[in-house]
């Protein structure tokens, strides 16, 4: 009832499996490359805004180490106004 496949059928089966596996890998890698490219474009478009935010947080962190007496004596370095930058939306 159950006949063993001959060597020709075994070779065809493995050849078919190899092609299907290779085709699936190519499709999967194409998807991964597309997602990475999309993420890269998102990061690249927001890099300037992110850079300013990180720089501002580092300046704030350094200023937190200074005493209030030093800040009051150096009016040029610590003025009483704040400059705000906003990102333009095109």
DOKE-559084 format. One record per atom (N, C-alpha, C, O): y, x, z; residue in three letters. Coordinates in steps of 0.05 Angstrom, whole numbers, plus 5000, padded with zeros to 4 digits. Example, Ala and Ser with C-alpha at 12.3 -4.5 7.8 and 13.67 -1.06 7.14 Angstrom:
488652645156ALA491052465156ALA493452645156ALA493452855169ALA495552575142SER497952735143SER500152585157SER502352685161SER
// end
This chain:
497650165000UNK500050005000UNK502550175000UNK504250154982UNK502850345020UNK505150525021UNK504550785006UNK502950955016UNK505750804983UNK505251054968UNK507451244974UNK509751174977UNK506751494977UNK508751704981UNK510251744955UNK509051744933UNK512951794957UNK514451844932UNK513652114921UNK513152304935UNK513652124894UNK512952374882UNK515352564883UNK517552484891UNK515052804875UNK517153014878UNK519552944861UNK521853014869UNK519252804839UNK521452734822UNK523252524837UNK525652554836UNK522052334849UNK523552134864UNK525052254888UNK527252174895UNK523752444901UNK524952574924UNK527452734915UNK529552724928UNK527152874892UNK529453024882UNK531752834874UNK534052894879UNK531152614861UNK533152424854UNK534552314878UNK536952284879UNK532952244899UNK534052134924UNK535952334936UNK538252254944UNK535152584939UNK536952794951UNK539452844934UNK541552894945UNK539152844908UNK541452884890UNK543352654893UNK545852694894UNK542352404894UNK544052174898UNK545452184925UNK547852124927UNK543952254946UNK545152284973UNK547352494973UNK549452444985UNK546852724960UNK548852934959UNK551452834945UNK553652894955UNK551252694923UNK553552604909UNK555152394925UNK557552404926UNK553652214938UNK555052004954UNK556352134978UNK558652064985UNK555052324991UNK556252465014UNK558752625005UNK560752615019UNK558552764983UNK560852924973UNK563152734966UNK565452794972UNK562552514953UNK564652324945UNK566052214970UNK568452184971UNK564452144990UNK565552045015UNK567352245029UNK569452175039UNK566452495029UNK568052715041UNK570752745027UNK572852785039UNK570652735000UNK573152764985UNK575052534991UNK577452584994UNK574052294993UNK575752064999UNK576952095027UNK579352045031UNK575252175046UNK576152205074UNK578352425075UNK580352385088UNK577852655063UNK579852875063UNK582452785050UNK584552865059UNK582252635029UNK584652535015UNK586252355035UNK588752375035UNK584952185050UNK586252015070UNK587552185091UNK589852135099UNK586152395101UNK587252565122UNK589752715112UNK591752725126UNK589652815088UNK591952955076UNK594352765073UNK596552845078UNK593852515065UNK596052325062UNK597252265089UNK599752245091UNK595752235110UNK596852175136UNK598352405147UNK600552375159UNK597452645143UNK598852885153UNK601452915138UNK603552985150UNK601452865112UNK603952885096UNK605952675106UNK608352735107UNK605052435112UNK606852225121UNK608052305148UNK610452265152UNK606352405166UNK607452485192UNK609352715190UNK611452725204UNK608852905172UNK610653125167UNK613353025157UNK615453125166UNK613352835139UNK615852725128UNK617452585150UNK619952615151UNK616052445168UNK617452315190UNK618752515209UNK621052475217UNK617352725215UNK618352935233UNK620753075220UNK622753125232UNK620353135194UNK622453285180UNK625053125178UNK627253235179UNK624852865175UNK627252695172UNK628652665199UNK631152615199UNK627352695222UNK628552665248UNK628952935262UNK629652925286UNK628553155249UNK628653415263UNK631453485274UNK631653595296UNK633553415259UNK636253495268UNK636953335293UNK638053455312UNK636453075293UNK637052915317UNK635453005341UNK636453025363UNK632953065337UNK631253165358UNK632153435369UNK632153485393UNK633053605351UNK634053865359UNK636453835378UNK636653975398UNK638353665370UNK640753625387UNK639953505414UNK641153575435UNK638053325415UNK637153205440UNK635953415459UNK636453425483UNK634253595447UNK633053805463UNK635154005473UNK634954085496UNK636954075456UNK639154255465UNK640754135487UNK641454275506UNK641453885484UNK643053745505UNK641553735532UNK642753775553UNK638953685531UNK637453675555UNK637253955568UNK637253985593UNK637054165552UNK637054435563UNK639754515575UNK639754645596UNK641954435563UNK644554485574UNK644854345600UNK645854455620UNK643954095601UNK644153935626UNK642454065648UNK643254075671UNK640154165641UNK638454295661UNK639754545672UNK639554595696UNK641054705655UNK642354945665UNK644754865682UNK645254995703UNK646254665674UNK648554575689UNK647854465717UNK649454475735UNK645454355719UNK644554255745UNK644154475766UNK644254425790UNK643754725757UNK643454955775UNK646155045786UNK646255185806UNK648354975772UNK651055075781UNK652054895804UNK651454665806UNK653755025820UNK654854875843UNK657254705834UNK658454765813UNK657854495849UNK660154325842UNK662754485845UNK664654425830UNK662854675863UNK665254845866UNK665755005841UNK668055015831UNK663655115829UNK663955275804UNK664855095781UNK666455175765UNK663754845780UNK664554655759UNK667454575762UNK668854545741UNK668454535786UNK671254455790UNK673154685784UNK675354635775UNK672354935789UNK674155165784UNK674255235754UNK676255345746UNK672355165739UNK672255235710UNK672654985693UNK670854875682UNK675154895693UNK675854645678UNK675354675648UNK674754475634UNK675654915637UNK675254955609UNK672354905601UNK671754795580UNK670455005617UNK667654975611UNK666554695618UNK664554605607UNK667854565637UNK666954305647UNK669254105646UNK670354035667UNK670054005621UNK672253815619UNK671353545629UNK668953495635UNK673253355632UNK672653095643UNK672152885621UNK672452645625UNK671252975598UNK670652795576UNK667952875564UNK666953095568UNK666752685550UNK664052735539UNK664252675509UNK665452475501UNK663152845493UNK662952805464UNK660252675457UNK658152785465UNK660352455444UNK657852315437UNK657452325407UNK659352255391UNK655152405399UNK654452405370UNK652352185365UNK650452155381UNK652752035344UNK650851835337UNK649851885309UNK651251985291UNK647351825305UNK646051865279UNK646851635261UNK646751405268UNK647551705236UNK648251505216UNK645751395204UNK643851535198UNK645751135200UNK643451005187UNK644350935159UNK646250785154UNK643051055139UNK643751005111UNK642650745101UNK643150675078UNK
// end
